[in-house]
Amino acid sequence: MTRARAGALTVLASNYAPVPGTLLTSHTIGQHVAAGEVIARIDGALLAAPLSGVLRGLTHDGVPVAVGTKVIEIDPRGDPALVRGIAERPARIAGGVLHVLASLPTA
């Protein structure tokens, strides 16, 4: 099963576990993948990249997963630097929260 999620700048593609079992992969976050490339296996079920890009999220090799668990996320922009750290929008939200907390009176 594959789902796409609209983001501020791009659409990320995700794969969800179609069967329960142990995920096996030799891929790593930040690695370039091609559409159709097998990224992981779950007890014989193959999980292929729905589009080309960079792995943004990936369940660790050897981890047991349940049906419907998100196991792969791909960023089609293709830049490994964009899949690490905090994105601009979450960083601004965090900064705003810190600002509000810092302005609260102390007891």
Secondary structure, 3 states (H helix, E strand, C coil): CEEEEECCCCEEEEEECCCCEEEECCCCCCCEECCCCEEEEECCEEEECCCCEEEEEECCCCCEECCCCEEEEEECCCCHHHHCCCCHHHHHHHHHHHHHHHHCCCC
